[in-house]
Amino acid sequence: MRALIGYLVCLVVALTIAYTFSPQTPPPQELLATRPDRVQINGLLNLGTRVVAVGERGSILLSDDQGVSWQPAQVTQQRNATLTAVVALDDKRVLAVGHDGWILRSTDAGATWQEMRYDPQLGEPLLGVWAGSRGSVLAFGSFGKFYQSLDAGQTWVAQTLDIDSAHLNSMAGGDDGRRMLVGEQGLVLRTADGGQHWQTLPAFYNGSLFGIVRLSADNWVTYGMRGHVFVSHDFGAHWAQVNVGNQLPLYGHVVLPDHSGLVIVGAGSSVVRLDAQGALVGVSRLAGLGTLTSATMVGSRLLVGGERGVLQGSGGSVAARSTTQVTQ
């Protein structure tokens, strides 16, 4: 009996030590409230008076002081699934999409979020979302997933694209009906009639494209793996490569507020600046920030997000920098 008691005591002590020194995962809301710089950010959105950031474990962060401080938003049903992109219909209505077909909607500038769609059985991520006029929204992602909403994101209907289940990564367009959609293996689709008919363009690159940007009705830019950047001046009929001088993948962008060009960010804290015609202005790196996935403009400053979160500051944190600094 004494031996049995001794074994039990040893077992309790061992379990206590194992629990004490094992990695503990705090609740997402607690983590966000204390260290938002520890959360990977995949999408940034500037609503004017508020910046919204979305990322891993269902993270939604809000800043009302231009990125100086961040607070977690309230999600009515937190799934802890990674959010990949965020878009605004106006200054109040915002949508976010992510893994497991998760779609969230806010009507109060991101303060609170309601679940519009969730499909854990399928378990496939949505990778992007695009909003047009009059409540039209498109969400897209892995294996050709393509959903449309005509009521500002409240209800969704699956659409079919003839793309052989390729992953869809990014979309851009305007009210004139001209839109483009890009994905893996150099996939580029375009429509001139608001999505009624989609045309697959001849391949000009065999790697994944992560972003597409509309600079004007004719001028478009796409970018992706190994630092590849391409520009078209005829709505995608022809593409020319822009040599940025490195092979670091590029993941996110922001169009400058004065429409003077755009900034693209990516791995290795790389920053690429193009002008309004898609010509290269400059390439640089924001030292020590790791992989950057997203960007937005706050006034004249560039706010970036990525694997080290999103913060305003210095000393190696993800920071807001003036566009003149990052493009020199």
Helices and strands as residue ranges (DSSP letters): H 2-21, H 28-34, G 36-38, E 41-46, E 51-55, G 56-58, E 60-63, E 71-72, E 74-75, E 83-88, E 94-98, G 99-101, E 103-106, E 112-117, E 126-131, E 137-141, G 142-144, E 146-149, E 157-158, E 168-173, E 179-183, G 184-186, E 188-191, E 199-200, E 209-214, E 220-224, G 225-227, E 229-232, E 240-242, E 250-255, E 261-266, G 267-269, E 270-275, E 280-285, E 292-298, E 301-306, E 320-322, H 323-326
